[in-house]
């Protein structure tokens, strides 16, 4: 047998080097190289092993390929089904990530309980004992004779159980805790995660088992393991928000069977994660009167519009360099909007601290909320509250113009449904249709916004 060899592999992107490097030359991250040992012939032996499933198919002309509708099955949670595009697809591989204690194991256990009503399902846990999972299931009210629990870290042994049981749904909690004994790397290393995920991928596609992988999160807020893990799977779901809050946000970052950037809102209750029917109410103030610095914007997350309250506090600073603190909006975007106000509207923020917060912990990524942030900055700077029942829609340009945004009819429908009566938006919005009960005020520049507010 050849002598084992040592290589240093980046735990983020998988790049390899014969010696340790402080910075990865491929992905540019620091202190990600770890020493791993491997057998030179182990790859050939592993792929020749009958236990390693392979996919085979014949080449067909595109016109002869069947396009039958995918027969999905429900997860028992209407909000999760909407995120997935209508339910769980047989033979799909899904990656679920989130901070510790945010509800990953709770969500998958509820999903297994619902799927077990019609077919056998398997919960493979490498972190908890079967008795611990039983206690959580009793607390959530999950019980079924078709729900099987297996506490096993050795993936080779676990696959034998899967082959015998042939479950409809398989959950691996978590992918960082299972290992293949033929690999000398420790569980959770780049080689183990990549090879275990690859074996589960072939199992999923060849036997039509819907597989869910639960992934650990790093301190940077990313799923631990190589980036190739996210490329292998069909769907990537991330839990967002603070686990100390009563509700959770689940975002779809990748979905081969539906739309991406969808956001689902769940409430953590005694019986587990429950769907929230009216998520916009979570992000709006209960008071009818807004305080200075508060503005309501509408953010489009995937295909769902959210009405969100943005709060800004502008106060004098005792520091040489004023602070710019932003929670929920990119800090560079906030600095850009402040510069637009200083240049286009003549407002000075020199010597002033600016604090921005999005109510409810939602992260606003689209530029259609720029106009609302500008209005909140003006309101706090001048100490004047905005008129109640007003929503702002628009993107800000560097020269101070207000640009239109997409899906305006969908946004206006959500605004009218929640009882708002006034919308300030770009005057350049094409194909705008008036809504009953909504007063539409068009603005073209930041100076016109300033006149309306003051």
N, C-alpha and C positions, 0 to 999 in steps of 0.2 A: 504494500500500500504506500503511495507517495506520502511524503511528509506534509503535515498541515502547514498552510501558509497564512501569513498575517497581512491584512490590508486595513487601511483607514478609510472609513466610509462616512459621508456627510449624512446625518440623520434627518436632514430636511429635503434634499433633492436626490440623494443616492450617488452622488459623485464619489469616485474612489481615488485614492492616492497611496503610493508605497510608504509615505511618511506622514506624520501628523502635520496639519496646517491650521493656523489660527483662523484664517478666513477662507471660506469655500470659493474657489475661482469660478464656479458655475452659477450659484445662486447669490453669492455675496454675503452670506450670513456668517457671523463670528461664532467660534467655539462650538461647532456642530460636528466635528470629526470625532469618531469613536473607533477604537480598535476592534476588529472582528477577525475571527479565525474560520477558515473554510478548507475543505478538501478539494483539490483540483478537479477530481473526477466526479464530485458529488452531484453536479448538475445533470450530467448524462445519466447517472444512476437514478436520480429522482424522476426524470421524465420517462425513463423506461419502466418505472414501477407501475404495475397495473392499478395500484390504488390512486395514482395521480390521474384524474379524469381529464380527457381531452375532447375537444369538439371537432367534429368532422362534417363537412358539407360539400356538395358539388356546386360548381359554378353554373349559374342560370342567367339567361337574359333578363334584363330588368322588367320587360313587359310580362314575363311569365311568373314573376314572384307574386305570391298571394298577399293581399292586403286586407285580410279579415280583421274585424274589430277585436280589440283586446278584451277578453272576458275578465274584468276586474272583480274583486270582492271587497266588501266593506271592512273597515278597521274598528267599527264600533264607535267612532268619533267623527261627527260630521265636519268639524273644522279640519281634522287631519286628512279626511278624504278629499276635501276641497284643495288642500295644499298639494296632494299627490296627483291631482288632475282627475279625480273621480273614484279613487279607491286604489287598492294595492294590486299591482300587475303580477300575475304568476310568472316566475322565472326572473324576477327583478332583484337587483342587489342595491340596498339602501344603506347609507352611512349616516348615523345620527350622532351629533356632537353637542357638547355643552359643558358648563362648569359643574364641579361636583355638587351634588345635592339640589340641582335645579329641576330634576324630574325626568331624567332619561329612562331610568329603570321603571319608574312608575308608569310612564307612557307605554313602553313596550309590553309591560305585564298586562295592562288594560287591553291592549291590542290583541295579545295572545288569548286572553279570556274571551273576547268577542269571536275570534276566528275559530276557537276550539268548539264552538257550538255545532259546527258542521263537519270538521275534519280534525285529525290529530295535529298538534303543534308541539314544538320543542323549544325550551328555554335552556340554552347552554351558558352557564355562568362559570367564569374563572375567578370571580372575586368573592362570591358569597356561597355559603352552604345551602343545602336544600331546605333546612329548617328556617333559615333566615328569609328565604324567598316565600316559604309557606306563611310566615307571620305577616309579611307585607301583603300577600294575596288575601288573607283574612281581613286585614284592615281595609283593603280596597273592595271587598266583596266579590272577589274573583274566585270561581270554583268550577272545575269541569274535570270529568274523567278522561277527556282527550288532551288535557294540558299536561305534558311531561316535562320534568325538570331534571337536568343533568349538571352536576358540579364536576367539571373536568377541565384541566389545563392542557392535557395532551390532545392536540387536534387529531392525530391519527386514530386514537381510541374513540374520540367523539364521532368521527366520520363513520366508523363501523356502526355506531348506534343510529346515526342518521340513515345509513343504508338499509338497516333493518326496519326502522320505524316508518320511513318515507313520509315525513311530516309535510303539511301544506305550507306551514310558515316556520322559519327557523330564526331565532334571535341569538346572537353571539355577544355576550356582555362580559368583558369587552375584548376587542380585537388585540389590544396590547397585552393581555394576560394569557392568551393561548400560544402554544409553541409546537414546533415539529421537532421530535427528538433527534432526527438525523442532522440537524443544524446545531453547531456548537455555540451559536450566539445566544445571549440571554433573552428571555421573553420581553417584548417591547422594543427590541433593537430593530434597525432598519431591515435587516435580512429576514428576521422572523415575521415582522408585520407584512412585508411585501410577499413573502412566500405563502404565509397563511391566507392572506387575502386572495392571492392567485388561486390557491386550491379551492377556496370557497366559491370563487367566481366560476370555475369550471363545474363545480357541483351544482350551482344554481342554474346555469344555462343548460346543462345536459339533462337534468332531471326535472326542471320546471319548478323548483322550490323557491319560494319567495324568502330571501335572506336579508336580515337586518343586522348591521354591524354597529355596535355602540363604541364610540371612540373617545379617548381621553383628550383633554384640552391642555395646551401649553400655557405658560404665563403670558405669552403674547396674544392669547385668545384664539389660537389656531388648533386644528386637530393634530394631535401628536402623531409622529410617524412620517414617512416619506410623502411627498406631494403626489406620487404615483397612486397612492391609495384613493385619492379623490378622483383620479382619472379612470380608475378601474370600475368604480361603481356607476350605477345608473342615476341615482338620486343622492343629493347631499342636503341634509337638514341641520340647521344650527339653532340651538336655543340661545336667545338673547335676553337681556334684562337682568335685574338684580334678583337673586334667589330669595332675598328677604321680603320682596313684594308679594302680594296675593295673586298676581297674574304673571303669566309667562308669554314670551313672544317666540314663535318658531318660524324661522325664515328658510325658504327654499333657495339654495345657491346654485343648484344644478338639478335638472329634471329632464330626462330623455322622453318622458311620457306626459309632459304637461308644461305649463309656463313656469319660468324662473322668476326669482325675486318676489314670490308670493310670501305673505306674512300671515300667520295664524295666531290668534290670541286665545289663551287658555287661562282658566282660573284654577289655582291650586286649592282644592277643598278636601274635606275629610275622606271623600270617596275617590280621590285622585284628580286628574286633570280634566276639567270640564270645558267645553267650548263656550266662548263668550258671544252672545247673539248680537250685541251692539257695541263693538269695540271702540267706536268714536267717543262714547260716553266716558271711557276711562281716561282719555287724553284731554278732556275739556273741563274747565272750572265749573263748580256747582253754582257759583254766584252769577247772577245775571249781569252785574256791573263789573267790568274789567278794571283792574288797577293800572296805573301808568306803566308802560313797558310790556303789556300783555297784548298779543295779537293772535288771531285764529287763522291757520293756514290749512290747505287741503293737500295732502301728499298721496300720490298714487304709488302703491306698493304692489307691483305685478298688475293684476286686474281689479284690485280693490282700492277704493279711495278711503283715506283716513282723515278725519278732521282733528287737528292737533293744536294745542295751545302752546305758543312760544313765549317765554318770559325773558325779558332783558332788564338788567339793572346797570345803570350808568351812574357812577359816583366819583367824587373827587379822590385822587390818589395821593398818598404820602410818599410814594416811591419815586425814584429817579426815572425808572422805566415802568409806565403803567401796565397793569396786567390785563390780559385778554384770555378769559376762561370760557370755554365752550363745551357744553355737555349735550350731545345729540346732533350737533352740526359740526362739520369739519372746521377746525380752528383756522386754517388758511382761508376758508370761505368767509368766515366772520371778518377777518382782517381785510379781505377784498371789499366786502360790503361797507365797512367803515371808511375805507379809502374813497369809495364811490360817493358816500355822503359828504365827506370833507371837500372833495373836488367839485361835485355837481351841485350840492345844495348849500355849501358854505358853512356847514356845521363843524365845529371844532371839538375833537375828542382828545386833544392834547392835555395831559395831566389828569386824565380820567380813567378809572378802571372800568372795564366792560365785562359783565358776567352774563352768559346766555345759558338757558336751560330749556329743554323740551320736556313738557309735562308727561309723566308716565314712563320715561326711559326709552322712548322710541328714537331710533336713529334716522334722521332725515338725510337721504342721499341725493335726492333729485333737486334740480335748480328751480323748480316751480314754486318753492317756498321762499325764494329770495325777497319778493315783495313784502311778505309778512314779516320777515326779519328786519327789513328796512323800516317798516312802519313801527315795529316795536322799539327799534333804536331811537327813532325820532320821538316817539311818545315818552320814553324814559328820559331822554336828553332834555326835553322841554317840560316834563312833569305833567303832561296832559293825557288822560285816558282816552282810548279810542271809543267810538260809538258802539254800543252793544249790538249784537246781531250782525256784525260785519265780518266777512271772510276775504282774505287777500290771495290772489292767484297771479303769478307772473315771475319771470326771470329777469334779473338785472344785468344790463350790459355795462362795459367799462366806461362808456361815454355818458352813462346816466339814463339811457333809454330803457323802457320796460318792454320786454319781449314776450310773445305768446308762448303757451305751453300746449302739450298734446292732450288728447282725451278730455276736452273741455266740457262736453255734454255729460260725460260720466261724473265728472266732479260737481257740476251744477246740480245734477239729480240728487247726489248725496247731501249737498248743502241744503237744498229745499226740503229733503226728507227730515232733516234734523231741526227744522224750524228757523233757520237763519233767513234774514230778509234783505240783506245788502251784500253785494259782491263788488270788489274793486279789482279790475283786471286790465290786461293790456288792450289798448285801443286798436292794435294790429291783429287781434285774434280773428282768423278766417272762419267763415261758416258758422258764426255764432247765432244760436237760436235762443230767444228770450224764454224764460221759465216763469210760469204763473206764480206770483207772490215774491219774486226776486227782483230787486232793483239793481240793474247793472250799471256801474260807473266805470267808464274807460279812461285810462291814463296812458300817456305816451312817454313822459319823462319823470325823473325823480322830483323835479320842481313842482309838477302837478300833484304828486303824492303829498308833498309837503304842504301845499295849499289846502288840500282836502282835510288833512289831519289837523292843521292849525286854524 
